[in-house]
């Protein structure tokens, strides 16, 4: 099902909700559509509405402080845009810079997306030991960045300037 990004009144990413929930928030005047799916409209007997991709709440909602985005294999692939950190081809696996067998952790800074061939070539070694260099350094996304990346909104021209993702 289609997910919609919910922004606070201050344009801070809060969460993702189902398309149905997003439409209800807009129809109840609790949110406004900030970005819509091009060419798609929802129609009913008395209302026509663009299909929301990003909505913004009309009133500010106080949120408890979120320290970090939870690590996941899917999150690493999305963060690295499914590109291998070693060769730039399509990545399908996650590689640990310091292998787990040597005490490496499942963390944002110790994992990168990798194609199967490079992951197998690196094997149970560090990139330095395998003679492989990283095209870009791993980073830990903020919770808001993780939400935006998970929705696939971090493509060029997909985001307005006010919602740019730091990388």
Secondary structure per residue as TSV (DSSP state, phi and psi in degrees):
chain	resnum	aa	ss	phi	psi
A	1	X	-	360.0	148.1
A	2	X	-	-67.4	131.5
A	3	X	E	-103.4	148.0
A	4	X	E	-123.1	135.4
A	5	X	E	-80.0	132.4
A	6	X	E	-107.0	124.7
A	7	X	E	-104.6	147.6
A	8	X	-	-71.1	170.8
A	9	X	T	-60.4	-23.2
A	10	X	T	-88.9	10.3
A	11	X	S	70.9	15.8
A	12	X	-	-83.5	128.8
A	13	X	E	-62.2	131.5
A	14	X	E	-108.5	-50.9
A	15	X	E	-167.6	178.1
A	16	X	E	-115.5	145.1
A	17	X	E	-133.1	165.4
A	18	X	E	-69.2	159.9
A	19	X	H	-58.4	-40.5
A	20	X	H	-59.6	-46.7
A	21	X	H	-64.4	-39.1
A	22	X	H	-63.2	-43.2
A	23	X	H	-64.0	-40.5
A	24	X	H	-62.1	-44.1
A	25	X	H	-61.3	-40.4
A	26	X	H	-68.4	-44.9
A	27	X	H	-65.7	-28.9
A	28	X	T	-85.5	7.6
A	29	X	T	58.2	29.7
A	30	X	S	-94.8	-13.3
A	31	X	E	-149.3	159.9
A	32	X	E	-123.7	151.7
A	33	X	E	-79.6	120.4
A	34	X	E	-95.0	-34.7
A	35	X	E	-143.7	136.6
A	36	X	E	-120.3	161.7
A	37	X	E	-74.5	124.8
A	38	X	E	-62.2	130.9
A	39	X	E	79.4	-2.3
A	40	X	E	-105.1	134.4
A	41	X	E	-134.2	147.3
A	42	X	E	-100.5	130.2
A	43	X	E	-125.8	138.4
A	44	X	-	-133.3	-176.1
A	45	X	S	-59.4	-39.2
A	46	X	S	-120.5	1.9
A	47	X	-	-142.6	146.2
A	48	X	E	-130.8	133.0
A	49	X	E	-141.4	140.0
A	50	X	E	-69.0	148.8
A	51	X	E	-73.3	114.0
A	52	X	E	-75.2	136.7
A	53	X	E	-103.8	-37.1
A	54	X	E	-137.0	130.4
A	55	X	E	-122.2	155.5
A	56	X	E	-123.4	130.8
A	57	X	E	-66.9	144.8
A	58	X	S	-77.3	-29.9
A	59	X	S	-113.7	144.2
A	60	X	-	-69.8	134.8
A	61	X	-	-114.0	123.8
A	62	X	-	-76.1	130.9
A	63	X	-	-121.0	137.7
A	64	X	-	-61.0	150.3
A	65	X	-	-62.8	128.2
A	66	X	-	-106.3	117.0
A	67	X	-	-73.2	-50.1
A	68	X	-	-144.0	157.3
A	69	X	-	-80.4	139.1
A	70	X	-	-69.1	137.3
A	71	X	-	-77.9	141.4
A	72	X	-	-154.5	157.0
A	73	X	H	-61.4	-45.0
A	74	X	H	-61.3	-40.1
A	75	X	H	-61.3	-38.7
A	76	X	H	-65.8	-44.3
A	77	X	H	-62.2	-41.9
A	78	X	H	-68.3	-43.7
A	79	X	H	-56.0	-42.7
A	80	X	T	-88.9	8.0
A	81	X	T	55.3	37.5
A	82	X	T	55.6	33.8
A	83	X	B	-115.9	135.4
A	84	X	-	-64.4	133.4
A	85	X	T	-73.2	-12.7
A	86	X	T	-101.5	-39.6
A	87	X	T	-123.5	-15.1
A	88	X	-	89.5	-4.6
A	89	X	S	-75.7	178.9
A	90	X	B	-62.3	128.8
A	91	X	-	-99.6	138.3
A	92	X	-	-125.4	-8.1
A	93	X	E	-128.9	168.9
A	94	X	E	-113.5	130.0
A	95	X	E	-109.9	137.0
A	96	X	E	-90.6	124.7
A	97	X	S	-61.9	-48.5
A	98	X	S	-101.7	111.5
A	99	X	-	-55.3	148.1
A	100	X	G	-60.1	-31.6
A	101	X	G	-66.6	-17.3
A	102	X	G	-108.2	18.7
A	103	X	T	95.1	6.0
A	104	X	-	-70.1	144.9
A	105	X	-	-102.9	160.5
A	106	X	S	-79.4	91.5
A	107	X	S	-142.3	161.8
A	108	X	T	-59.2	-38.0
A	109	X	T	-85.5	-9.8
A	110	X	T	-107.4	0.2
A	111	X	E	-127.8	146.2
A	112	X	E	-140.3	158.0
A	113	X	E	-74.9	142.9
A	114	X	E	-147.4	149.8
A	115	X	-	-75.2	158.1
A	116	X	H	-60.1	-38.8
A	117	X	H	-63.6	-46.3
A	118	X	H	-70.1	-35.6
A	119	X	H	-63.7	-41.2
A	120	X	H	-70.8	-37.9
A	121	X	H	-65.7	-38.6
A	122	X	H	-70.4	-36.1
A	123	X	T	55.1	-134.9
A	124	X	T	-97.0	46.6
A	125	X	S	-131.5	166.9
A	126	X	-	-80.6	161.5
A	127	X	H	-57.6	-36.4
A	128	X	H	-64.3	-44.0
A	129	X	H	-65.5	-32.4
A	130	X	H	-86.1	-5.3
A	131	X	T	70.2	32.2
A	132	X	-	-114.6	141.4
A	133	X	-	-113.0	148.4
A	134	X	-	-84.8	137.2
A	135	X	S	-74.4	-30.4
A	136	X	S	-149.0	149.0
A	137	X	-	-79.3	142.9
A	138	X	-	-68.8	150.6
A	139	X	-	-140.2	161.6
A	140	X	-	-99.2	114.1
A	141	X	-	-71.8	150.8
A	142	X	-	-71.5	162.5
A	143	X	H	-56.1	-38.4
A	144	X	H	-67.2	-42.4
A	145	X	H	-61.8	-40.3
A	146	X	H	-61.5	-39.8
A	147	X	H	-63.0	-47.8
A	148	X	H	-64.4	-43.5
A	149	X	H	-64.4	-39.5
A	150	X	H	-63.7	-28.8
A	151	X	T	-83.7	-6.9
A	152	X	T	74.3	26.1
A	153	X	-	-93.2	2.6
A	154	X	-	-91.6	18.5
A	155	X	S	-75.3	153.3
A	156	X	T	-57.1	138.6
A	157	X	T	69.1	-0.7
A	158	X	T	-84.6	-22.2
A	159	X	S	-112.5	140.8
A	160	X	-	-67.4	160.7
A	161	X	G	-57.9	-33.1
A	162	X	G	-72.0	-9.1
A	163	X	G	-122.6	32.8
A	164	X	-	-67.3	140.7
A	165	X	-	-94.5	131.4
A	166	X	-	-82.1	135.2
A	167	X	-	-125.5	360.0
